[in-house]
Amino acid sequence: MSTPPASVSVVVPTYRRRDRLDEVVRPLLADPATLEVVVVVDGSDDGSLELLQTMAAHEPRVVPLGTPNAGGAAARQHGIDRARGQVVLLLDDDVVATPGMVSGHARHHASAADLVVLGHMPVAVPPRRHPSRFSALLYAGDYDGMCRRYDDDPGLVLKRLWGGNVSLRRESLRGVPFDSGSFRRTNHSDRDFGLRCAEAGLRGRFDRSLLAAHHYDRPAAAFARDARRQGAGRYGVHRLHAGRLPPFTLADTVADLPRPVRALVQADRVEALGSLARAALLTLTRVANAVGADPVATTTARLLRRLELRRGVRDATAAEGTAPSQG
């Protein structure tokens, strides 16, 4: 006799995405495995909490929570602490599930108690000239490459966890909280979480059939800001997990670049040149994207991302009172 699927609490932290919330929540409620959808509004004042409260008045499985703004990791942990299901599915607020996705996560956990299950969330690339098209194209390429690596080496699921559609048993989250307190103002809290899950003896599993659409939306200024947070977060992950990962330095941000491009990026050692280059690349990316020149927009955005990654590393080392290695 087969074990019945576990009940699932879906936890969604959100910040200033009111217009997307109904689209995210509705398919989750349509899945029979969904016990509740816990949506944590991370201090945004765009009417998200009021919308969720209206939804909850008609659908008791919607659980709206409001918190002061403390970042996505803290908001996610707040939702986990409130969750009641046997399984907790951590979903981003720009990820829209396909039918049966929640039940699919539940079936995995019915067969084993030590899993971290990662679903598939390919990027929905917007049309030409959309302000976020260039960043979605870059993100989609990076994400698809990582998914191919998961297929080839399942051990990478926890070593390089790419969150947004990931589940595990609630009892596992008691032993491995999502929020370590180290990534509230940077990115890569998901990678930190994956490494801690591996240290606790959990196993990662990637399943492409657990499908959702990722509506990634980063116009130029937000893209640059996100890249800076990525740099600070990557430095933080390597520092926090020094026993498992090598140090992350400025040299690592350019190691894979051709020598002429590397020299161009490294010119940011002079602060004025770095500021000028970032401003110019930001403008070029916006203009190229606006006229539909995708190859130009993605090329300039890649360079901008490198410069902002390096800026993020410098921010992280300055915050701890150290100087970054030259690179």
Phi, psi and omega per residue, in radians:
M1 nan 2.231 -3.077
S2 -1.330 2.640 3.105
T3 -1.348 2.301 -3.140
P4 -1.177 2.611 3.108
P5 -1.016 2.586 3.140
A6 -1.332 2.726 3.020
S7 -1.325 2.544 -3.000
V8 -2.146 2.236 2.896
S9 -1.681 2.101 3.072
V10 -1.633 2.180 -3.118
V11 -1.943 2.140 -3.089
V12 -2.213 1.855 2.973
P13 -1.367 2.510 -3.111
T14 -2.476 2.596 3.110
Y15 -2.548 1.943 3.067
R16 0.962 0.818 3.057
R17 -2.286 0.746 -3.094
R18 -0.953 -0.748 -3.042
D19 -1.192 -0.270 -3.124
R20 -1.721 -0.254 -2.936
L21 -1.094 -0.762 -3.131
D22 -1.070 -0.727 3.136
E23 -1.106 -0.597 3.137
V24 -1.338 -0.744 -2.998
V25 -1.335 -0.695 -3.003
R26 -0.998 -0.868 -3.141
P27 -1.136 -0.443 3.085
L28 -1.198 -0.718 3.130
L29 -1.190 -0.456 -3.128
A30 -1.312 -0.211 -3.100
D31 -1.543 2.238 -3.078
P32 -1.146 -0.320 3.132
A33 -1.402 -0.200 -3.069
T34 -1.365 1.947 3.056
L35 -1.348 -0.676 -3.096
E36 -2.862 2.745 3.029
V37 -2.107 1.853 -3.110
V38 -1.646 1.948 -3.111
V39 -1.929 2.108 -3.075
V40 -1.846 1.968 3.126
V41 -1.480 1.992 -3.007
D42 -1.507 1.075 3.009
G43 1.360 0.125 -3.128
S44 -1.397 2.587 -3.054
D45 -2.004 0.602 -3.075
D46 -1.671 0.171 -3.120
G47 1.605 0.104 -3.130
S48 -1.061 -0.814 -3.088
L49 -1.125 -0.718 3.138
E50 -1.128 -0.705 3.089
L51 -1.068 -0.791 -3.133
L52 -1.135 -0.652 3.097
Q53 -1.126 -0.644 3.062
T54 -1.136 -0.751 3.093
M55 -1.082 -0.731 -3.105
A56 -1.137 -0.482 3.119
A57 -1.147 -0.451 3.139
H58 -1.813 -0.343 -3.087
E59 -2.393 1.754 -3.041
P60 -1.161 -0.209 3.100
R61 -1.354 -0.198 3.030
V62 -1.464 2.142 -3.105
V63 -2.062 1.715 3.141
P64 -1.475 2.347 3.069
L65 -2.264 2.429 3.054
G66 -2.019 2.386 3.114
T67 -2.346 2.725 2.952
P68 -1.074 2.627 -3.110
N69 -1.118 2.036 -3.141
A70 -2.411 0.135 3.129
G71 1.731 2.798 -3.044
G72 -1.101 -0.660 -3.104
A73 -1.120 -0.766 3.138
A74 -1.177 -0.695 3.121
A75 -1.127 -0.736 3.116
R76 -1.072 -0.735 3.129
Q77 -1.129 -0.648 3.113
H78 -1.061 -0.718 3.100
G79 -1.194 -0.682 3.095
I80 -1.058 -0.736 -3.126
D81 -1.104 -0.481 -3.139
R82 -1.551 -0.321 -3.013
A83 -1.122 2.550 -3.108
R84 -2.033 -0.200 -3.060
G85 -1.267 2.815 3.067
Q86 -1.162 -0.568 3.124
V87 -2.074 2.499 3.060
V88 -2.012 2.138 3.079
L89 -1.802 2.070 -3.120
L90 -1.667 2.001 -3.052
L91 -2.164 2.432 3.074
D92 -1.371 2.808 -3.047
D93 -1.453 0.107 3.028
D94 -2.115 0.369 -3.097
V95 -2.021 2.127 -3.054
V96 -1.929 2.036 -3.064
A97 -1.257 2.575 2.954
T98 -1.539 2.839 -3.130
P99 -0.986 2.340 3.080
G100 1.512 -0.010 -3.082
M101 -1.133 -0.776 -3.125
V102 -1.102 -0.776 3.099
S103 -1.058 -0.621 3.096
G104 -1.099 -0.749 3.058
H105 -1.049 -0.775 -3.106
A106 -1.062 -0.686 -3.124
R107 -1.101 -0.680 3.099
H108 -1.025 -0.786 -3.051
H109 -1.329 -0.294 3.042
A110 -1.239 -0.361 -3.085
S111 -1.682 -0.256 -3.099
A112 -2.784 2.616 -3.070
A113 -1.780 -0.028 -3.000
D114 -2.086 0.504 -3.033
L115 -1.748 2.570 2.834
V116 -2.024 1.935 -3.001
V117 -1.773 2.187 -3.100
L118 -1.918 2.107 3.082
G119 -1.534 3.069 -3.076
H120 -1.807 2.315 -3.119
M121 -2.427 1.228 3.104
P122 -1.018 2.629 -3.037
V123 -1.408 2.321 3.020
A124 -1.494 1.702 -3.054
V125 -1.294 2.196 -3.123
P126 -1.263 2.943 -3.092
P127 -1.206 2.909 3.137
R128 -0.988 2.499 3.120
R129 1.321 -0.039 3.010
H130 -1.126 2.451 -3.065
P131 -1.009 -0.395 -3.112
S132 -1.883 0.162 -3.069
R133 -1.079 -0.815 -3.082
F134 -1.041 -0.753 -3.092
S135 -1.245 -0.617 3.094
A136 -1.144 -0.672 3.099
L137 -1.094 -0.770 3.113
L138 -1.134 -0.800 -3.117
Y139 -1.091 -0.745 -3.129
A140 -1.079 -0.722 3.119
G141 -1.120 -0.771 3.118
D142 -1.113 -0.765 -3.091
Y143 -1.161 -0.786 3.139
D144 -1.069 -0.665 3.099
G145 -1.105 -0.717 3.126
M146 -1.175 -0.653 3.123
C147 -1.119 -0.657 3.074
R148 -1.107 -0.631 3.099
R149 -1.186 -0.641 3.057
Y150 -1.062 -0.729 3.135
D151 -1.054 -0.723 -3.091
D152 -1.336 -0.572 -3.061
D153 -2.476 1.594 -3.133
P154 -1.012 -0.370 3.103
G155 -1.100 -0.322 3.137
L156 -1.340 -0.274 -3.086
V157 -0.961 -0.807 3.136
L158 -1.523 -0.509 3.118
K159 -1.209 -0.568 -3.111
R160 -2.298 0.924 -3.050
L161 -1.097 2.197 3.089
W162 -1.924 1.686 -2.990
G163 -1.282 -3.075 -3.123
G164 2.092 -0.382 3.140
N165 -2.740 1.248 -3.000
V166 -2.430 2.490 -3.084
S167 -2.368 2.718 3.005
L168 -2.802 2.898 -3.137
R169 -1.192 2.555 -3.112
R170 -1.077 -0.591 3.123
E171 -1.136 -0.560 3.079
S172 -1.169 -0.617 -3.140
L173 -1.234 -0.349 3.030
R174 -1.182 -0.650 3.140
G175 -1.450 -0.470 -3.126
V176 -2.271 1.493 3.099
P177 -1.058 2.581 3.125
F178 -1.169 -0.794 -3.029
D179 -1.562 1.958 3.091
S180 -1.532 -0.109 -3.127
G181 1.504 -0.047 -3.043
S182 -1.764 -0.131 -2.994
F183 -2.288 0.580 -3.081
R184 -1.314 -0.400 -3.141
R185 -2.084 0.225 3.073
T186 -2.330 3.029 3.012
N187 -1.526 3.130 3.088
H188 1.387 0.366 2.978
S189 -1.119 -0.526 3.123
D190 -1.202 -0.678 3.121
R191 -1.187 -0.707 3.048
D192 -1.014 -0.776 3.138
F193 -1.085 -0.768 3.133
G194 -1.058 -0.738 3.125
L195 -1.135 -0.670 3.113
R196 -1.228 -0.575 3.045
C197 -1.111 -0.732 3.109
A198 -1.096 -0.733 3.123
E199 -1.098 -0.512 3.137
A200 -1.451 -0.020 3.092
G201 1.582 0.182 3.087
L202 -1.359 2.806 -3.114
R203 -2.035 2.398 3.104
G204 -1.604 2.535 3.099
R205 -2.490 2.220 3.132
F206 -1.842 2.266 -3.108
D207 -2.317 1.938 -3.119
R208 -1.182 -0.327 -3.127
S209 -1.315 -0.271 3.089
L210 -1.477 1.350 -2.829
L211 -1.714 2.416 3.031
A212 -2.559 2.729 3.083
A213 -1.703 2.262 3.141
H214 -1.734 1.975 -3.139
H215 -1.615 1.237 -3.093
Y216 -1.194 2.228 -3.022
D217 -2.397 1.719 3.117
R218 -2.369 1.625 2.956
P219 -1.058 3.040 -2.923
A220 -0.966 -0.861 -3.091
A221 -1.133 -0.722 3.114
A222 -1.170 -0.623 3.086
F223 -1.069 -0.789 3.125
A224 -1.115 -0.756 3.123
R225 -1.102 -0.712 3.135
D226 -1.139 -0.701 3.113
A227 -1.102 -0.663 3.099
R228 -1.118 -0.732 3.089
R229 -1.153 -0.588 3.078
Q230 -1.092 -0.748 3.127
G231 -1.095 -0.814 3.114
A232 -1.103 -0.696 -3.137
G233 -1.193 -0.701 3.133
R234 -1.126 -0.738 3.063
Y235 -1.038 -0.755 -3.112
G236 -1.131 -0.692 3.119
V237 -1.088 -0.819 -3.125
H238 -1.140 -0.599 3.136
R239 -1.266 -0.744 -3.099
L240 -1.218 -0.547 -3.102
H241 -1.959 0.822 -3.067
A242 -1.060 -0.458 3.133
G243 -1.274 -0.384 -3.109
R244 -1.902 -0.416 -3.045
L245 -2.184 2.572 3.059
P246 -1.277 2.821 3.081
P247 -1.027 2.566 3.072
F248 -1.857 2.125 -3.045
T249 -2.167 3.025 3.078
L250 -1.043 -0.572 3.122
A251 -1.068 -0.559 3.140
D252 -1.200 -0.362 -3.124
T253 -1.336 -0.214 -3.112
V254 -2.234 0.017 -2.994
A255 -1.040 -0.525 -3.078
D256 -1.644 0.068 -3.083
L257 -1.555 2.585 2.984
P258 -1.029 2.630 -3.014
R259 -0.956 -0.779 -3.136
P260 -1.100 -0.701 3.135
V261 -1.197 -0.684 3.107
R262 -1.030 -0.778 -3.140
A263 -1.106 -0.661 3.121
L264 -1.105 -0.795 -3.134
V265 -1.158 -0.698 -3.092
Q266 -1.234 -0.141 3.051
A267 -1.125 -0.237 3.124
D268 -1.242 -0.030 3.003
R269 -1.022 -0.535 3.008
V270 -1.519 1.996 -2.969
E271 -0.977 -0.738 -3.114
A272 -1.123 -0.670 3.123
L273 -1.191 -0.674 3.113
G274 -1.102 -0.773 3.131
S275 -1.106 -0.751 3.129
L276 -1.112 -0.760 -3.124
A277 -1.133 -0.737 3.138
R278 -1.106 -0.759 -3.137
A279 -1.111 -0.746 -3.126
A280 -1.150 -0.760 -3.125
L281 -1.184 -0.614 3.090
L282 -1.090 -0.779 3.133
T283 -1.150 -0.795 -3.139
L284 -1.070 -0.696 3.132
T285 -1.114 -0.783 3.129
R286 -1.061 -0.817 -3.074
V287 -1.156 -0.824 -3.123
A288 -1.076 -0.709 3.132
N289 -1.165 -0.698 -3.100
A290 -1.134 -0.535 -3.141
V291 -1.663 0.069 3.077
G292 1.438 0.302 3.132
A293 -1.548 1.340 -3.040
D294 -1.005 -0.790 -3.122
P295 -1.059 -0.677 3.123
V296 -1.205 -0.791 -3.100
A297 -1.070 -0.759 -3.116
T298 -1.248 -0.578 3.107
T299 -1.169 -0.826 3.128
T300 -1.169 -0.612 3.132
A301 -1.163 -0.621 3.093
R302 -1.086 -0.739 3.114
L303 -1.169 -0.732 3.100
L304 -1.047 -0.729 3.141
R305 -1.074 -0.707 3.116
R306 -1.086 -0.779 -3.140
L307 -1.117 -0.683 3.141
E308 -1.271 -0.599 3.024
L309 -0.997 -0.811 -3.129
R310 -1.141 -0.666 3.082
R311 -1.086 -0.681 3.113
G312 -1.134 -0.684 3.079
V313 -1.088 -0.749 3.121
R314 -1.117 -0.691 3.095
D315 -1.053 -0.747 -3.094
A316 -1.172 -0.730 -3.136
T317 -1.239 -0.613 3.101
A318 -1.134 -0.627 -3.127
A319 -1.136 -0.497 3.135
E320 -1.746 0.087 3.032
G321 1.379 0.399 3.095
T322 -2.069 2.891 3.114
A323 -1.799 2.373 3.115
P324 -1.198 2.605 3.047
S325 -1.144 2.662 -3.139
Q326 -1.271 2.514 3.120
G327 -3.124 nan nan
